[in-house]
Amino acid sequence: MHALEAGGLDNWEWYGEALEGWHAENDLDESVEALFDDIQGTLQEGTYEPSERGAGFAFDDSVQEAAVQLIHNWIADNLEIIKTANK
């Protein structure tokens, strides 16, 4: 209801247009969650224990570069959704 009112809906004629921004935000949220999962998985692939047990974990620099590339690709793929969601 709030999305409809925010979109200026005062009759059913513009129903689809009123929900356009809401759908874009929803798509963006889902895409960001998927991106986070991809980055987390990529970083975990290169995780190793640098010294003795319990000292913590690190990841290889090449894995970090792969994660950064995922972000660049995501931005390029979702630029239109981002613009629509921010209207």
Secondary structure by P-SEA (a helix, b strand, c coil): caaaaaacccccccccccaaaaaaaaaaaaaaaaaaaaaaaaaaaacccccccccbbbbcaaaaaaaaaaaaaaaaacaaaaaaaac
